[in-house]
Amino acid sequence: MKKYSYARGNFHCSGVGADDYYSAEFLLDGLEVSYQFKIWEKAPKAVSVLVKENSDILQLLKVGDTLNVKYYSIKSAYPSDYQKTAVRHITRNDQGRLKGHYLVGLEILEG
């Protein structure tokens, strides 16, 4: 398995409403099923999702990729929403409670 480590300092975000999302779902070419991930960290226009290190999706995700991501909202009036999203970092966690996982940083782009 490839190991990815990208500095979070390159991760830029500035003002949409990602605070209302609790999970993100995407389908990539080469995978037969969509993957849904828990949102672990939130910023005004960005989120990080938690991905297990043995997940097939890590082989296909690359920093700089642009995806059409379906975000699920905590607000019942807005159950889900598709947003154009860029992968900004893929960071491996080697210790602590997130050991064995990667945080994948996603920036929600302007529509």
Sequence and secondary structure as in RCSB ss.txt:
>XXXX:A:sequence
MKKYSYARGNFHCSGVGADDYYSAEFLLDGLEVSYQFKIWEKAPKAVSVLVKENSDILQLLKVGDTLNVKYYSIK
SAYPSDYQKTAVRHITRNDQGRLKGHYLVGLEILEG
>XXXX:A:secstr
    B  GGG     S GGGEEEEEE  TT SS EEEEEEEEETTEEEEEEETT GGGGT  TT EEEEEEEESS
TTS EEEEEEEEEEEEEE SGGGTTEEEEEEEE   
